[in-house]
Amino acid sequence: MTSLPSSVDVAIIGAGAAGLGAANALKDSGLSAIVLEARDRLGGRAHTIMASPDVTFDVGCGWLHSADRNSFVAIAKQLGFEINRALPPWRERAYGEAFPQADRDNFIDALNAFYARAEQAATEAVKTGRDGAASLYLEPGNRWNPMIDAISTYVNGRELDQVSILDMAAYEDTDINWRVRRGYGALVAAYGASCPVALNCAVTLIDHSAKRIRIETSRGTMEADKVIVTVPTNLIADEAIRFHPALPAKVDAARGLPLGLADKITLALEDAESLPVEGNLRGATMRTGMGAYHIRPFGQPCIEGFFGGRFAQSLEDAGDGTLAAAGIDEIVSFLGNDFRRRLKPLAESRWAHDPFARGSYSHALPGHAGDRAVLAAPVDNRLFFAGEATSPDFFTTAHGARDSGERAAGEVLAASTK
């Protein structure tokens, strides 16, 4: 663990993908820099664990979304991480009779029609300047509306009534999704391994009232000429990190970009060979509070479950183990009572209860799509902001976060030459 210096040129707050992107970009700049990280590890919301000796589990992000434009693809190759380019399981690899193919086809048609209406509405909203909730573009009375809302809880971390139509349309998705065999979190940690990082160093105050910026942390006080803030929006919105003088525009922007919630579980699967590798299990439940299940990812003897939005929040709030219990109950309802004895909880995420995340990834509330640019803007050429919530088109993703850190580092370098 790097010791805490008394003074640096650039202090970077947070060792997630954004902070590590900034630190890597500053390596050969001639500026001294350090990353201050509250946790005892690198990666932030990217975190890989060995859930059992034969199950690797990404507790956080797991997919290289928009892989043809994802900067972590090249990084993975440089660091010797194997990339899996197999098709993702969510459409083409249905398993079981809980969601018959005819119903799946009808659902996909309804989902695509919703996205088409939403895109058209966003085009009009750009012209008029009037944003609105994405839920307004659900077809009234459509039987699939609750499940379309469930998809939003996976994609946005929140239901459509809390999602800006302009923000939803701004996200760029090339529909190419790959994975890292050793874990996305492991890749992000390896990317930051050579960066100077002070762990267990929670920042509580950034005082920019004097010529040099004073930073109060759980490991002491230090000074910097410039600071790059990369923490999740909920920490800024809750003022877990305070600014002096206050920055009300930043706090307001962060409150307009709250973190939604997407939680995951992994369950050990006995007699795994009886189920297909990389299968997709989901029911035609006609409700928003539902899980989606990935059978035997990478051929491992497990099933991963995914929960989002208010449903995930309610399960988290019910206590440890509730997510896994709910997942087992739902899988058993799809595949039969015999599966109860074959499933054993291994690990689960509880991102809303993580004090250094307080959620999973950002969404813009209706009327707040412009807050991403507000949050990203530098202050006095001394305070700079990065993180997935500041990305104009790849928000919610690890590569969007990393790229934003590189962007903020470039702003620091430009300001340093003035």
Wavefront OBJ file of the C-alpha trace (Angstrom):
o trace
v 0.000 0.000 0.000
v 1.390 3.367 -1.028
v 2.021 5.779 1.826
v 0.114 9.045 1.838
v 2.341 11.906 0.636
v 1.950 15.353 2.092
v 1.797 16.958 -1.339
v 1.308 15.991 -5.001
v 0.576 17.734 -8.251
v -2.599 15.725 -8.888
v -4.773 13.789 -6.449
v -7.273 11.362 -7.975
v -10.242 10.408 -5.797
v -11.353 6.823 -6.389
v -9.567 3.753 -7.810
v -12.380 2.533 -10.021
v -12.055 2.406 -13.791
v -12.232 6.218 -14.074
v -9.568 6.910 -11.471
v -7.262 4.269 -12.920
v -7.857 5.665 -16.411
v -6.754 9.076 -15.180
v -3.735 7.688 -13.330
v -2.535 5.712 -16.344
v -2.958 8.752 -18.601
v -0.783 10.864 -16.263
v 2.064 8.349 -15.887
v 4.517 9.954 -18.299
v 3.315 13.517 -17.861
v 5.993 14.649 -15.422
v 3.299 15.409 -12.831
v 3.281 13.592 -9.501
v -0.050 11.856 -8.866
v -1.694 9.519 -6.401
v -5.037 7.746 -6.334
v -6.910 7.868 -3.032
v -9.182 4.846 -2.586
v -11.550 4.246 0.335
v -11.666 0.485 -0.190
v -8.913 -2.044 0.465
v -8.789 -2.999 -3.236
v -8.732 -1.563 -6.749
v -11.632 -1.562 -9.166
v -14.585 0.131 -7.467
v -17.755 -1.315 -8.957
v -15.634 -3.744 -10.993
v -14.799 -6.658 -8.711
v -14.013 -10.306 -9.460
v -13.958 -13.011 -6.790
v -13.504 -16.765 -6.699
v -16.951 -17.694 -5.395
v -15.752 -21.300 -5.147
v -12.658 -23.134 -6.393
v -14.327 -23.655 -9.783
v -16.516 -20.530 -10.121
v -15.173 -17.108 -11.070
v -17.777 -14.421 -10.365
v -17.893 -10.783 -11.418
v -19.697 -9.167 -8.506
v -19.970 -5.986 -10.540
v -19.644 -5.362 -14.275
v -19.179 -8.506 -16.332
v -19.679 -7.617 -19.995
v -17.499 -5.692 -22.421
v -20.456 -3.782 -23.834
v -20.033 -2.199 -27.282
v -16.922 -4.332 -27.515
v -15.940 -2.960 -30.926
v -15.589 0.463 -29.280
v -14.642 -0.635 -25.770
v -11.186 0.591 -24.730
v -10.769 -2.316 -22.303
v -10.619 -4.762 -25.234
v -7.189 -3.484 -26.287
v -6.118 -3.301 -22.641
v -7.143 -6.931 -22.147
v -4.989 -7.973 -25.085
v -2.031 -5.981 -23.776
v -2.322 -7.570 -20.341
v -2.845 -11.105 -21.633
v -6.500 -11.509 -20.626
v -8.490 -13.947 -22.759
v -11.611 -12.426 -24.339
v -14.668 -14.601 -24.919
v -16.601 -13.529 -28.014
v -19.476 -16.013 -27.698
v -22.995 -14.711 -28.125
v -24.530 -13.278 -24.946
v -27.270 -15.470 -23.478
v -30.139 -13.024 -23.196
v -31.877 -13.585 -26.553
v -30.602 -16.503 -28.598
v -30.043 -19.111 -25.900
v -33.396 -19.614 -24.225
v -33.781 -22.689 -22.061
v -36.843 -24.373 -20.628
v -40.586 -23.986 -21.064
v -41.122 -21.090 -18.649
v -40.989 -18.640 -21.550
v -42.251 -20.411 -24.720
v -40.718 -19.311 -28.020
v -43.962 -17.832 -29.365
v -44.265 -15.655 -26.263
v -40.611 -14.684 -26.510
v -41.123 -13.597 -30.098
v -44.142 -11.511 -29.113
v -42.225 -9.963 -26.248
v -39.229 -9.067 -28.443
v -41.595 -7.473 -30.970
v -43.176 -5.381 -28.210
v -39.761 -4.452 -26.810
v -38.446 -3.377 -30.207
v -41.598 -1.355 -30.859
v -41.142 0.422 -27.528
v -37.544 1.311 -28.365
v -38.634 2.634 -31.765
v -41.251 4.879 -30.141
v -38.743 6.019 -27.534
v -36.152 6.896 -30.185
v -38.714 8.903 -32.158
v -39.818 10.661 -28.968
v -36.224 11.532 -28.138
v -35.730 13.034 -31.580
v -38.743 15.275 -30.977
v -37.544 16.108 -27.460
v -34.225 17.327 -28.853
v -36.122 19.728 -31.122
v -38.496 20.998 -28.454
v -36.165 20.841 -25.454
v -38.859 19.005 -23.478
v -37.582 15.845 -21.826
v -39.889 13.250 -20.283
v -40.037 9.870 -18.595
v -39.397 6.867 -20.832
v -42.470 5.161 -19.360
v -44.678 7.584 -21.319
v -43.849 5.628 -24.476
v -45.076 2.244 -23.316
v -48.101 1.207 -25.349
v -51.149 1.557 -23.060
v -52.487 -1.827 -22.056
v -49.724 -3.871 -23.693
v -49.431 -7.176 -21.842
v -45.630 -7.028 -22.001
v -45.230 -3.612 -20.348
v -44.209 -5.006 -16.929
v -41.468 -7.105 -18.520
v -40.293 -4.206 -20.697
v -39.977 -2.297 -17.429
v -37.982 -5.229 -16.024
v -35.504 -4.879 -18.898
v -35.071 -1.228 -17.887
v -34.160 -2.312 -14.373
v -31.321 -4.389 -15.829
v -30.163 -1.758 -18.336
v -30.731 1.427 -16.315
v -30.968 0.089 -12.794
v -34.373 1.737 -12.496
v -37.880 1.485 -13.893
v -38.818 3.575 -16.908
v -40.762 6.164 -14.898
v -37.421 7.311 -13.439
v -35.478 7.380 -16.715
v -35.051 10.388 -19.014
v -36.045 9.662 -22.615
v -33.241 11.925 -23.854
v -30.663 10.159 -21.713
v -31.840 6.709 -22.743
v -31.531 7.655 -26.406
v -28.044 9.154 -25.903
v -26.561 5.819 -24.827
v -24.600 4.162 -27.634
v -24.899 0.388 -27.887
v -23.328 -1.428 -30.816
v -24.903 -4.726 -29.700
v -21.504 -6.397 -29.537
v -20.954 -7.846 -26.063
v -17.891 -9.885 -25.063
v -16.508 -11.107 -21.751
v -13.211 -11.546 -19.951
v -12.633 -15.143 -18.918
v -10.688 -14.242 -15.785
v -13.208 -11.545 -14.867
v -13.788 -7.917 -15.815
v -12.989 -6.861 -12.271
v -9.690 -8.740 -12.442
v -8.872 -6.918 -15.684
v -9.601 -3.493 -14.177
v -7.476 -4.323 -11.119
v -4.590 -5.464 -13.337
v -4.913 -2.252 -15.364
v -4.351 -0.286 -12.159
v -1.659 -2.493 -10.635
v 1.207 -0.165 -11.596
v -0.561 3.027 -10.490
v 0.328 4.779 -7.212
v -2.691 4.103 -4.970
v -3.302 4.757 -1.275
v -5.881 2.191 -0.129
v -8.155 2.450 2.912
v -8.045 6.188 2.341
v -11.550 7.643 2.389
v -11.752 11.304 1.374
v -14.152 13.417 3.426
v -13.353 17.041 2.436
v -11.902 18.794 -0.599
v -11.044 22.347 0.450
v -10.294 24.449 -2.626
v -10.523 27.814 -0.871
v -6.773 28.500 -1.011
v -4.149 28.392 -3.771
v -3.466 24.736 -3.092
v -6.245 22.238 -2.507
v -6.385 20.599 0.920
v -7.770 17.055 1.057
v -8.893 15.515 4.326
v -8.842 11.704 4.397
v -9.146 8.858 6.877
v -5.350 8.545 6.707
v -4.535 12.196 7.204
v -4.431 15.480 5.300
v -2.567 16.249 2.092
v -2.364 19.014 -0.518
v -2.545 19.015 -4.306
v -2.497 21.521 -7.116
v -5.311 19.727 -8.917
v -7.873 17.072 -8.029
v -9.777 14.621 -10.226
v -12.985 13.413 -8.548
v -14.221 10.058 -9.860
v -16.543 8.839 -7.102
v -20.114 7.598 -7.784
v -22.796 10.263 -8.001
v -24.584 9.109 -4.866
v -21.553 10.007 -2.734
v -21.534 13.539 -4.156
v -25.325 13.846 -3.877
v -25.281 12.661 -0.245
v -22.293 14.939 0.457
v -20.300 12.020 1.803
v -17.434 14.014 0.292
v -17.836 17.733 0.995
v -16.453 20.632 -0.977
v -15.360 23.955 0.530
v -16.439 26.318 -0.856
v -19.567 24.349 -1.627
v -20.324 23.315 -5.201
v -24.137 23.307 -5.330
v -24.234 22.863 -9.121
v -22.233 19.641 -8.821
v -24.381 18.327 -5.979
v -27.556 19.142 -7.895
v -26.211 17.465 -11.045
v -25.288 14.366 -9.050
v -28.798 14.262 -7.599
v -30.175 14.361 -11.138
v -27.995 11.350 -11.986
v -28.666 8.881 -9.156
v -27.301 5.369 -9.223
v -29.850 2.739 -10.076
v -29.478 -0.759 -8.699
v -28.494 -3.984 -10.413
v -27.536 -6.907 -8.189
v -26.154 -10.343 -9.000
v -25.981 -13.746 -7.382
v -24.140 -16.925 -8.236
v -25.485 -20.329 -7.213
v -23.513 -23.575 -7.243
v -25.228 -26.102 -9.513
v -25.055 -29.805 -8.750
v -25.115 -32.169 -11.756
v -24.387 -29.172 -13.945
v -23.876 -31.255 -17.101
v -27.637 -31.789 -17.366
v -28.092 -28.106 -18.285
v -26.717 -26.306 -21.356
v -23.633 -24.130 -21.278
v -24.438 -20.397 -21.579
v -28.201 -20.851 -21.375
v -30.722 -18.101 -20.725
v -33.489 -18.770 -18.228
v -36.361 -16.401 -17.702
v -40.084 -16.730 -17.257
v -43.011 -14.975 -18.894
v -43.841 -13.641 -15.458
v -45.794 -10.550 -16.549
v -44.291 -8.603 -13.679
v -41.443 -6.165 -13.291
v -40.046 -7.744 -10.120
v -38.283 -10.707 -11.698
v -34.841 -12.175 -12.155
v -32.929 -13.168 -15.282
v -30.633 -16.191 -15.101
v -27.470 -17.176 -16.928
v -26.899 -20.934 -16.898
v -23.312 -22.205 -16.688
v -21.382 -19.088 -17.790
v -18.078 -20.221 -19.334
v -19.277 -23.777 -18.677
v -18.887 -23.296 -14.918
v -21.073 -25.366 -12.551
v -23.264 -22.451 -11.517
v -26.223 -20.256 -12.388
v -25.907 -16.474 -12.205
v -28.948 -14.389 -11.352
v -29.554 -10.732 -12.125
v -32.020 -8.404 -10.363
v -32.664 -4.702 -10.841
v -34.550 -1.606 -9.749
v -37.024 -1.510 -6.883
v -37.165 -5.304 -6.779
v -33.418 -5.539 -6.146
v -33.675 -2.787 -3.534
v -36.422 -4.633 -1.659
v -34.374 -7.848 -1.666
v -31.264 -6.046 -0.431
v -33.221 -4.314 2.302
v -34.535 -7.681 3.511
v -31.010 -8.697 4.509
v -28.082 -10.915 3.548
v -29.036 -14.016 1.620
v -32.434 -12.765 0.464
v -31.298 -12.226 -3.128
v -30.034 -15.804 -3.376
v -33.168 -17.195 -1.728
v -35.381 -15.304 -4.163
v -33.317 -16.560 -7.078
v -33.556 -20.159 -5.967
v -37.318 -19.868 -5.487
v -37.767 -18.443 -8.974
v -35.524 -21.018 -10.667
v -37.394 -23.812 -8.886
v -40.687 -22.359 -10.123
v -39.331 -22.599 -13.686
v -37.518 -25.940 -13.569
v -39.217 -27.946 -10.817
v -38.760 -28.787 -7.156
v -35.864 -31.148 -7.858
v -33.658 -28.121 -8.481
v -33.938 -26.836 -4.912
v -31.525 -29.476 -3.643
v -29.182 -28.844 -6.585
v -28.658 -25.130 -5.925
v -26.461 -23.628 -3.217
v -25.763 -19.911 -2.653
v -22.143 -18.924 -3.282
v -22.035 -15.120 -3.456
v -24.205 -12.075 -4.037
v -23.756 -8.349 -4.536
v -25.515 -5.731 -2.431
v -24.404 -2.515 -4.139
v -26.992 -0.236 -2.527
v -25.599 -1.170 0.888
v -21.971 -0.705 -0.194
v -20.992 2.570 1.558
v -18.535 3.526 -1.196
v -20.957 2.904 -4.080
v -24.539 3.262 -2.776
v -25.842 1.839 -6.040
v -24.736 0.315 -9.331
v -24.713 2.802 -12.219
v -26.244 6.133 -13.106
v -29.419 7.074 -14.921
v -30.662 10.579 -15.618
v -33.995 11.427 -14.066
v -36.564 12.897 -16.481
v -35.516 16.461 -17.240
v -31.920 15.871 -16.160
v -30.169 14.476 -19.246
v -28.036 17.636 -19.384
v -26.644 16.980 -15.920
v -23.957 14.666 -17.296
v -22.234 17.619 -18.969
v -22.705 19.759 -15.845
v -21.086 17.106 -13.663
v -18.191 16.634 -16.094
v -17.246 20.332 -16.342
v -14.017 21.438 -14.577
v -14.115 24.020 -11.787
v -11.536 26.824 -11.878
v -9.142 24.574 -13.842
v -8.275 22.904 -10.529
v -11.129 20.478 -9.852
v -11.933 17.930 -12.529
v -14.638 15.287 -12.663
v -14.806 11.832 -14.192
v -16.730 8.584 -13.768
v -19.294 6.686 -15.806
v -21.967 9.277 -14.981
v -19.942 11.945 -16.822
v -19.705 9.966 -20.068
v -21.956 11.485 -22.761
v -22.688 8.189 -24.526
v -21.133 5.228 -22.658
v -22.497 5.958 -19.176
v -23.245 2.921 -16.952
v -20.158 1.128 -18.302
v -16.626 0.480 -17.104
v -15.129 1.599 -20.410
v -17.184 4.803 -20.299
v -15.735 5.412 -16.842
v -12.169 4.639 -17.952
v -12.442 6.911 -20.987
v -13.786 9.730 -18.812
v -10.755 9.418 -16.540
v -8.473 9.739 -19.533
v -10.480 12.786 -20.659
v -10.127 14.416 -17.220
v -6.381 13.736 -17.227
v -6.172 15.508 -20.565
v -7.990 18.495 -19.061
v -5.489 18.526 -16.195
v -2.559 18.532 -18.620
v -4.114 21.310 -20.693
v -4.703 23.407 -17.578
v -1.154 22.778 -16.356
v 0.349 24.364 -19.461
v -1.596 27.628 -19.099
l 1 2 3 4 5 6 7 8 9 10 11 12 13 14 15 16 17 18 19 20 21 22 23 24 25 26 27 28 29 30 31 32 33 34 35 36 37 38 39 40 41 42 43 44 45 46 47 48 49 50 51 52 53 54 55 56 57 58 59 60 61 62 63 64 65 66 67 68 69 70 71 72 73 74 75 76 77 78 79 80 81 82 83 84 85 86 87 88 89 90 91 92 93 94 95 96 97 98 99 100 101 102 103 104 105 106 107 108 109 110 111 112 113 114 115 116 117 118 119 120 121 122 123 124 125 126 127 128 129 130 131 132 133 134 135 136 137 138 139 140 141 142 143 144 145 146 147 148 149 150 151 152 153 154 155 156 157 158 159 160 161 162 163 164 165 166 167 168 169 170 171 172 173 174 175 176 177 178 179 180 181 182 183 184 185 186 187 188 189 190 191 192 193 194 195 196 197 198 199 200 201 202 203 204 205 206 207 208 209 210 211 212 213 214 215 216 217 218 219 220 221 222 223 224 225 226 227 228 229 230 231 232 233 234 235 236 237 238 239 240 241 242 243 244 245 246 247 248 249 250 251 252 253 254 255 256 257 258 259 260 261 262 263 264 265 266 267 268 269 270 271 272 273 274 275 276 277 278 279 280 281 282 283 284 285 286 287 288 289 290 291 292 293 294 295 296 297 298 299 300 301 302 303 304 305 306 307 308 309 310 311 312 313 314 315 316 317 318 319 320 321 322 323 324 325 326 327 328 329 330 331 332 333 334 335 336 337 338 339 340 341 342 343 344 345 346 347 348 349 350 351 352 353 354 355 356 357 358 359 360 361 362 363 364 365 366 367 368 369 370 371 372 373 374 375 376 377 378 379 380 381 382 383 384 385 386 387 388 389 390 391 392 393 394 395 396 397 398 399 400 401 402 403 404 405 406 407 408 409 410 411 412 413 414 415 416 417 418
